Amino acid sequence: MGMIKEFKEFAVKGNVVDMAVGIVIGAAFGKIVTSVVGDVIMPPIGLLIGGVDFSDLAIVLKEATAEAPAVTIGYGKFIQTVLDFTIVAFAIFIVVKGINRLKRKEEAAPTPPANPAPSKEELLLTEIRDLLRDKK
């Protein structure tokens, strides 16, 4: 029973739950980026370079036979994957940059000193009080 309890404590910790949520959101974001690249960005680029569908771009190493399919290097799909990665990496860069900027602002905010030095007025009033006390 000790192992189950220990696992439960580990799994319920805030960092583990936050990480799991981040992974799920990241996977969904990756699918969105893949769709944007494949369905929105690449078709106009293919049209600009002569009506080419990037997913069909490949170098045939060996033609298909009755017994075996063709052996190809699908560089069009690779180009799409690189573009996907670039967009995801840039989005993560922007998020991390924003978080770092917020952290720097927090660090730069001056904290009030624990015991601020007394002002000139306070020093003068302290001297007057001490002088009046000594006269009695």
N, C-alpha and C positions, 0 to 999 in steps of 0.2 A: 504493500500500500504506500510506502514511503516514496517510491519512484513516481507513482501516479500523482501524488500530492506535489512533489517537486516539479513535475512537468506542468501541472496546472498553474503553479505559481509563476513559472517561466513564461507560459503562453499568455497569461493575463497581464503581464507587465505592460506598461504604456508603450515602451519602445517597440516591442514585438508587434503589438496591435497596430501602431502607427506605420511600421514597416510593411505589414501585410496590406493595409489600406493603400499605401503608396505603390506597391507592386500591382495591385488590381487596377488602380487608376492609370498607372504607367502602361499596362498592357492594353487598356482601352484606348489610351492616347496613341499608342503605336499603331493600332488598327485604323484610327482616324487619319493619322499621317500617311499610312500606306494608301488609303483610299484617296486622299488629296493628291498625292504624288501620281498614283496610277491612273486616276480618273479625271483629274483636273489639270495637273501641270504637264504631264508627259504627252497627252494627245495634241495640244497646241504646239509643243516643241517638235513632235513628230511631223505635224503638218507643215511647220516652217522648213524642215529639212527634206521635204519631198514626200509627205504622206506616209512616213514610216511608222509602224507600230513597234515601239521599243520592246514589247514582250516577245515579238517574233524575231528580233535580231539575234542571230547565232552564226557561229562558224561550224560548218559540217565537217567533222573529222572522218566519219565513215557513213556512207549512205545506208539507208534502211534496206534490209533484205527481208525475205519471207520469214526467216527464222528470228531475226533480231531487229529491234528498232534502231533508228539512226543515232549515232554518237555525235553530240554537238556541244559546243561551248556557248552557253546562253548569255552573252555579254550584255544584251539589252535588259534582261532581268537584273543583272548585276548593277547596271547603271541606275535602275530604279531603286534598288536596295541601297546603294550609296547615297542617293538623293534622300531617301527615307531617313537614313542614319544622320545625314547632315542636318535635316530639319529638326529631328528629335534632339540631337546634340545641341543645336543652337537654342532650342526652347529651354532645355535644362540649363544651359549657360545663362540665359536671361533670368531664370528663376533664382539660380545660385547667386548671381550678381546682385539681384534685388535683396536677397536675404543678407548678403555680406554688407550691403549699404546700410540696411537697418541695424545690423550689429555694430557697425562703425559709429553710427549716430548715437547708439546707446552708450558705447564706450567713451565717446567724445563729450557726452553730457557731463558738465562739472558737478561733482557731488559737494554739497556744502561741508565745510570743515566741521569736525566734531566740536571743537571749542574755538569759535572765531575770536580773533583778537578784539579787545574792547576798542570802541571808537574814541576819538579825542574827547568827545562830549562826556562819554562814560568815565573816562579817566579823570577829567576835571571834576565831575560830580562826586566821584569817589574821594578825591582829595578834599573837596569842600566838606563832605560828610565826616571824614577823619578829623579835619581841623575843628569842626563843631563838636565832635565827641570829646576831643582833647581839652576843650575849654571848660567843660563841666566839672 
